[in-house]
């Protein structure tokens, strides 16, 4: 858990040359659960989209294993993308495919494995997220929590070293949310997967994260960084303290 | 890439793996390993992972799968495995723990059962369609009694989007239809020196049949799909549920303005289509050297007011059908990402089928009425 796997350097996050976050610098260590948090609309998901190469930032670098995701093009970019998995907020499962087919898709596209092998691997991935009973269901037939678990299984299909999760607990009941937290921790500890998670669910943050960065809308940058339990107990920054302790100021 | 070396030691077949056992690497050794294990002459299997440098879940799944094929109790299976590095143990345990928890695929329906299910679904669809037609009719009569309750602002907006904005496409299609029909008809008629009678053909065909039909088909593709997509999206976003719980009737609120607008603008668009189509035919006749007045006199002298009225009556009904079908299909939208697309497709297909069926019915009625 000591190697740096992601370095974000001088990242100006935003769209169309309008930076909503300026000069972000942070590192993610291999095997840790790293959480990006902040108030609604502060730009957490935008930063995530820059990190996964979905949207180009205004400027800056996102180094994954030392290679710049922002500058990567073509085959180089595809190689970097193969090393990461992303689970979107609403799952983004393909509606015309069963859950099993959703998980098999990346394996079919990016490996030469025989069909039976692909199915066996996909089944194991779904069992890992406790979705073995729902292989032949369509995404429409799944609950919100099931969709998110299936999305995590799909993101893990190619055994990526890093998993990015956008608001994994949003809209889930406390039990399902806690179950998802347990799953993330188990995957991180057992499979040594590095998690980068965007969320503002305090319970989840305190349960799963090793390190957090908190983004501030007004400062347009990182306003706090470190162990969430320490940040919760530290009153030196009133905004961060109130955020963690749910005190409206 | 991993390598697989197979050795025989007495009664035992030893499978020696080396290198990286990941999703890419496993692809190269999967078939060989499976064939070796499934060989009927096989007495005992031993899998040696001592030279494996890297393993991920795909590799662990592979080893677990091969062990499972080798048979025996879990303890016997684990005895088959040697040289497992400490860091691979949790992966293998996880793969072993999770491999048999999946559900079986659902049984496939027989042809008869599937046909029966399709028939029931079609009948249910027809029932819902007829019920909605009834509800819409009741809502329309209710609005006729109280015109003040119609959302006229929405109605004019829909009329503009479905009518005024459709003028260019209606003009283009009608002009081309008139032009092409005139050219095609002129070829045989020219042989008899009767090119001028192309004007009669164009006039009667546009006014009685092609004007209403072309307009209706353009509206089915343009407006029925738009109505289905709009209402379908509202259904998925629970906007229709919101209207219902606020005590508003979604049919009066959403469907009635669209039906009134479409029913009113279709005859107007048809008149426009007739004129442009006849203009298209005129271009051909002028190219044969006839003066415009000759073409005008032929058309006006041949096409009667009854022909025009019959065409307009038809397109009035077409407008009603198109709007109602688009709205009903939108209202029937189910859940899921493809639902709006399905609703839109069904709206266009149903509209065109209904247009064709009702066009046939009108032709029979007009024939018996002598119009």
Interface residues (C-beta under 8 A of the other chain):
Chain A: X95 X96 X107 X110 X111 X112 X113 X114 X117 X120 X121 X123 X124 X125 X126 X127 X128 X132 X133 X134 X135 X136 X138 X139 X140 X156 X158 X159 X190 X191
Chain B: X22 X23 X24 X26 X27 X28 X30 X31 X56 X57 X58 X60 X61 X62 X64 X65 X90 X91 X94 X95 X97 X98 X99 X101 X102 X103 X105 X106 X335 X336 X337 X338
